[in-house]
Amino acid sequence: MSDTDQEEIIDTLNSAVRKVFLTVISSEKQPILIAAIQKILEEDLSIDDSTQIGYLPSYTKGNMKNATTVEPIEFIANALFSVCNQQNNQDGKVDIKNINPSFLEKLKSSAQRITLQIVQRPEAKIVKTVIQPAVAGDDYSIIYEDPKDDHSVGIYEKFTHKWRIKNTGTIPWKNRYLTLQNKGEIRVKATQDQFDIPALKPGDVAVVNVEMDSRYFEGTYTVIWEMKMSDGTLCFPNKEKEFSFDVTVKSDM
């Protein structure tokens, strides 16, 4: 068994045991279940007391059968891990099958010496990553685009898409351009590598055009453009795919 496989098994055991132990087994019966496992270990003479049977080094047979203060989730998970690793231990399997209400009833007195210490797992914190523009205070809005609907074109056809955009931030724009972000994934092509955006002060408006060539491949493609600065910095990673549209290329033949 690889280390990765063993870690997955341990995580699965702990998760399953925690769910069942805390929601299905009553608090009255919880220490009795621990006592039952200890009784099975005590009667299993095929394993020495010094043998590590759990996934943790401290979980030897002797330590487990004699423990009086127990973290039950961890204890049971280590016991189940032992069962998984002892496929040839027929005596242990028979003992487990013999756990029944009568067997558990006899262990009530033994269970009284057991103290359970359930370790509460800290709640996972949900961290929300807020993506910001490359320059604080930078922003824009698209006033309209032409065409409003998707493009439907024939093969070997050139077509233009337009956006009327407004600089709604506090940063003046200079030497910015639109470039085709997913050019390696689609068949239609831009007629040039980049299309310049006019210099815009905050509050200014301009129309930006991009021209494309449908070429000779039929299909529907999503075209994604992005705004960059003169040094290639992506201006708005927080506004992914806003400059995008679909193109359907179909032959008239």
Sequence and secondary structure as in RCSB ss.txt:
>XXXX:A:sequence
MSDTDQEEIIDTLNSAVRKVFLTVISSEKQPILIAAIQKILEEDLSIDDSTQIGYLPSYTKGNMKNATTVEPIEF
IANALFSVCNQQNNQDGKVDIKNINPSFLEKLKSSAQRITLQIVQRPEAKIVKTVIQPAVAGDDYSIIYEDPKDD
HSVGIYEKFTHKWRIKNTGTIPWKNRYLTLQNKGEIRVKATQDQFDIPALKPGDVAVVNVEMDSRYFEGTYTVIW
EMKMSDGTLCFPNKEKEFSFDVTVKSDM
>XXXX:A:secstr
  HHHHHHHHHHHHHHHHHHHHHTS TTTHHHHHHHHHHHHHH TTS TT B SSSTT BHHHHHH SEE HHHH
HHHHHHHHHH TT HHHHHHHHT  HHHHHTTHHHHTT EE                 SSTT  EEEEEEESSS 
EEE TT EEEEEEEEEE SSS B SEEEEETTTTT SSEESSSEEEE  B TT EEEEEEEEE TT  EEEEEEE
EEE TTS BS TTSTTSEEEEEEE    
